[in-house]
Amino acid sequence: MPSINKLPSTRQLIKQYAVKPNRRLGQNFLLDEDIPEKILNVCGNLAGQNVLEIGPGVGSLTRELIASQAAQVIVVEFDNSFAPILQQIKEFSSNNLEVIVGDALKLKLSSFGVSPIRIIANLPYNIGTQLILNWLSELSLISKITVMLQSEVAKRLAAAPGSKNYGSLSVLVQWLCEIEENFDVPPEYFMPPPKVTSTVVTITPRPQPLFDCTRENLEKVLRHAFNQRRKMLKSSLKLLSPDIQSLLEQLNIDPSLRPEQLSIEQFCQIGRMVVE
């Protein structure tokens, strides 16, 4: 089997197969070789782990993953035009690369038949948030997630109460996971350069949610609160209970507060009390 070190460079593969980034699919080719290596440094030792990459594209990160001594690397690519490149990379792997052409939004992690799964990816901008929300339903199968996202999304994931970036995504993800912002990647590292900076984040599932509440109840409270985030809680949450003001007062929560001023614990308290 050919050595991974003899695999043509990413730029050579792009030229060989004449592939171009599809803006509609949120594609931006990561050409700098240092960034994938930096992502792997954040991930630590992957020996023996099952790794999932979403949106490998031309394989800049994939080649680093298959050289990491991971037990298995599964890549899911929506755009079939990249399949020949990924198959060529597979020929240089040590039989630890599986290429799946399909829609990652429609694939359950349980369908891969391995666990725990270590997710490492440069996520397409247009589906990154939804993928993370989907994965929250299968956290028992995930050891850790390290992904590159738009910096705006990364800031929302990590935002604290009182921040302009704090919202339902912040609360839900932090309720279930620990978030760490690792490093930024400027636009010039991509082809074509996106209009935004990207950020690599690590998302680590908690052994159990921070506070007692069902996800259904918490999401219902968050939906009502943040759909009208400029309104006071006594107004935005009134559809949850005709007596929402007194219920909030029982919880020692000021009904005149706005949702971005509440902690995760307070949202869970509301979810336990006012949602059936």
Secondary structure, 3 states (H helix, E strand, C coil): CCCHHHCCCHHHHHHHHCCCCCHHHCCCEECCCHHHHHHHHHHCCCCCCEEEEECCCCCCCHHHHHCCCCCEEEEEECCHHHHHHHHHHHHCCCCCEEEEECCHHHCCHHHHCCCCEEEEEECCCCCHHHHHHHHHHHHHHEEEEEEEEEHHHHHHHHCCCCCCCCCHHHHHHHHHEEEEEEEEECHHHEECCCCCCEEEEEEEECCCCCCCCCHHHHHHHHHHHHCCCCCCHHHHCCCCCCCHHHHHHHCCCCCCCCHHHCCHHHHHHHHHHHCC
